[in-house]
Amino acid sequence: MTKKNSPLNAQELQLIEGLREHPALMERFESILEISANADGPIKRADEVEGLLIEEMRRLGNTTMGSWAASAEKRLGEQLEQKDGSATERKKKTLTWWCVFGLIRVADRVWRTSQKKYLRLLPETIGVTARGRSRRLERVLTDFGCEHSFIHAAARVREHYGFEISASAVREATFKHAQRAQDMLEQQYQEPFRILPSDGAQYVVAQADGSMICTVAPGKRKDKRPRDWKEIRLTAAQAQGKAETFYAATFGEVDEVGRRWGHCARSAGWGLKSQIHALGDGAEWIRLQSREVFGRQGTFLCDFFHVSEYLGEAAQSCRAQAPDQWRRTQQKRLKRGALRKVIAALAAHLEPAATPDEEAPVRNGHRYLTNRTDCLDYPRALKLGLPIGSGMIESGHRHVLQARLKKAGAAWLVEHADQIANLRVLRANGQWLSLWN
């Protein structure tokens, strides 16, 4: 270990000379050393020291970026003068851009040569644009913007990075990279999903459902625009026993939903010998797409809890004295495969034909079950350890789509909602890093 009074070695002398050339950096390092020494006053608490260091590191980063850019500008000017004797300095401008250390300002000379009248070397060389944002900052803004409202995202930038940036900047960056995410996923969806590997998961659980999103027509933001609820469809797939789930979302037609559903299942482990266990709420488009996409490898099961809702609504008419007990009895029958008994129990209490459907819960439940007798094989699913409820897709709706797209008072242009949905799908599928690498 070097003693305090020992002479400085060459490396230490070089460091001191370097700091003398950059007095702003020396000031920042002196502040950091002062914090670390803790020589005066009472000993600070760890949280207080951490806060002081964070602020100093932010200032150090900003100062270092500015000093680095100034040195780069100086070198570029010297190289130009050596290469082209006709180069003359016209004027100086200030180049500014935003990065995670805040706003960076550096003097940038404008040059004139015999071939060009206006030449700025620094922006293109270091890869920034005037009043632009660094790629790392764009990543931060997109990260916050796809999770929170743009105003709240800007507030989080202030909290975590220590500088103010406008909500419009967050919005611009988020939609820009959401479009990139959408293009990236669309390129993947163009590939055929039925080219399957020989090895795959034994069972793949595949689910699909729709969610209503509040949308508005294009126009000026200050104008009153009618709102409309549009359905965005989400698909999900997961290999049995695995935690990783793959999603896809679209406002498109059902055949497009099916194509993306197939890609989800393939990503989850769909192979030539796999069995696809598809679940849904019994909507006709889900049943048809499960057959279209998965063919003989797939079986479709109606969500048990959706069926139970029909039974619960009918219970009051079938046994008013003990409706919950009646419902539980029918649920047990379904789980052990006694579907005919459930249908018979409903048939015994059917409302008169003249009764409107809104007032005929028994008829609605009876019709629902009799139209889906091939989709209610709960004993098989339970025996194989496969789910009988669509909790995976319901959870996906909440954390993939609704957490951002269904905030209170939010209304979206359809194209923007589609972009944000695909950005969040890309993140949920573990492809976030691929967007930035």
Secondary structure, 3 states (H helix, E strand, C coil): CCCCCCCCCHHHHHHHHHHHHCHHHHHHHHHHHHHHHCCCCCCCCHHHHHHHHHHHHHHHHHHHHHHHHHHHHHHHHHHHHHHCCCCEEEEEEEEEEEECCEEEEEEEEEEECCCCCCEECHHHHHCCCCCEECHHHHHHHHHHHCCCCHHHHHHHHHHHHCCCCCHHHHHHHHHHHHHHHHHHHHHHHCCCCCCCCCCCCCEEEEEEEEEEEEEECCCCCCCCCCEEEEEEEEEEEEECCCCCCEEEEECCCHHHHHHHHHHHHHHHCCCCCCEEEEEECCCHHHHHHHHHHHHHHEEEEECHHHHHHHHHHHHHHHCCCCHHHHHHHHHHHHHCCCHHHHHHHHHCCCCCCCCCHHHCHHHHHHHHHHCCHHHCCHHHHHHCCCCCCCHHHHHHHHHHHHHHHCCCCCCECHHHHHHHHHHHHHHHCCCCHHHCC
